[in-house]
Amino acid sequence: MRQYQNVYQQMIDENKDLFDTFFRIHDLYTLDPKTNQQAFNDIGKEVQEVIHTYERRLCGKTENGMYSKYSAGLSEKFRGLIRKDFPKIDCIGIL
């Protein structure tokens, strides 16, 4: 398993309750965005904070110096895994 996959799995495992809750509200939001927008945004903000924390852990050491281009690709792969499980993740905060 690649490093970004390991970090993704670690993030999900260490924040299981939060991601289980977000998974349920994400499904509800997919079915009825208007009704579930507020709950989706509230839980989504917490999820985004966790994602940013793990993304910084993953990419933090590679952002400086000659590996900065690698860091951007690594971040995109990590975000791709997130979007695979939560396709509406980018809708957090949209009214």
C-alpha positions as CSV (number, residue, x, y, z in Angstrom):
1,M,0.0,0.0,0.0
2,R,1.3,3.5,-0.9
3,Q,2.0,6.1,1.7
4,Y,-1.0,8.3,0.9
5,Q,-3.3,5.2,1.1
6,N,-1.8,4.4,4.5
7,V,-2.4,7.9,5.8
8,Y,-5.9,7.9,4.4
9,Q,-6.7,4.6,6.2
10,Q,-5.1,5.9,9.4
11,M,-7.2,9.0,9.2
12,I,-10.4,7.0,8.8
13,D,-9.5,4.5,11.6
14,E,-8.5,7.2,14.1
15,N,-11.6,9.2,13.5
16,K,-14.1,6.4,12.9
17,D,-17.1,7.9,14.7
18,L,-16.7,11.2,12.9
19,F,-16.4,9.6,9.4
20,D,-19.2,7.1,10.1
21,T,-21.5,10.1,11.0
22,F,-20.3,12.0,7.9
23,F,-20.9,9.0,5.7
24,R,-24.5,8.8,6.8
25,I,-25.1,12.6,6.4
26,H,-23.3,12.5,3.0
27,D,-25.7,9.8,1.8
28,L,-28.7,11.9,3.0
29,Y,-27.2,15.0,1.4
30,T,-26.8,13.2,-1.9
31,L,-30.5,12.2,-1.8
32,D,-31.9,15.6,-0.6
33,P,-29.4,18.5,-0.6
34,K,-31.7,21.2,0.5
35,T,-33.0,19.4,3.6
36,N,-29.6,18.1,4.8
37,Q,-27.4,21.1,3.8
38,Q,-27.0,22.5,7.4
39,A,-26.1,19.2,9.0
40,F,-23.8,18.3,6.0
41,N,-22.0,21.7,6.5
42,D,-21.7,21.4,10.3
43,I,-20.2,17.9,10.2
44,G,-18.3,18.6,7.0
45,K,-16.3,21.4,8.7
46,E,-15.0,19.0,11.3
47,V,-14.2,16.4,8.6
48,Q,-12.3,19.1,6.6
49,E,-10.2,20.0,9.6
50,V,-9.3,16.4,10.1
51,I,-8.5,16.0,6.4
52,H,-6.2,19.1,6.4
53,T,-4.4,17.8,9.5
54,Y,-3.6,14.4,7.8
55,E,-2.8,16.0,4.5
56,R,-0.3,18.3,6.2
57,R,1.3,15.2,7.9
58,L,1.5,13.5,4.5
59,C,2.9,16.3,2.5
60,G,4.5,18.6,5.1
61,K,8.1,17.3,4.6
62,T,7.9,17.3,0.8
63,E,6.6,20.8,0.2
64,N,9.9,22.5,0.6
65,G,12.8,22.0,-1.7
66,M,13.1,19.8,-4.7
67,Y,10.1,17.6,-3.9
68,S,7.5,20.4,-4.1
69,K,6.0,19.1,-7.3
70,Y,5.8,15.6,-5.8
71,S,3.9,17.1,-2.9
72,A,1.2,18.5,-5.1
73,G,0.7,15.1,-6.8
74,L,0.7,13.3,-3.5
75,S,-1.9,15.7,-2.2
76,E,-4.1,15.1,-5.3
77,K,-3.9,11.4,-4.9
78,F,-4.9,11.7,-1.2
79,R,-7.8,13.9,-2.1
80,G,-8.8,11.5,-4.9
81,L,-9.2,8.7,-2.3
82,I,-11.4,11.0,-0.2
83,R,-13.5,12.0,-3.3
84,K,-13.9,8.3,-4.2
85,D,-15.6,7.6,-0.8
86,F,-17.3,11.1,-0.5
87,P,-18.0,12.5,-3.9
88,K,-19.9,15.5,-2.5
89,I,-17.0,16.6,-0.1
90,D,-16.4,19.7,-2.2
91,C,-20.0,20.9,-1.6
92,I,-19.3,21.6,2.1
93,G,-20.1,25.2,2.8
94,I,-22.0,25.8,-0.5
95,L,-25.5,27.2,0.2
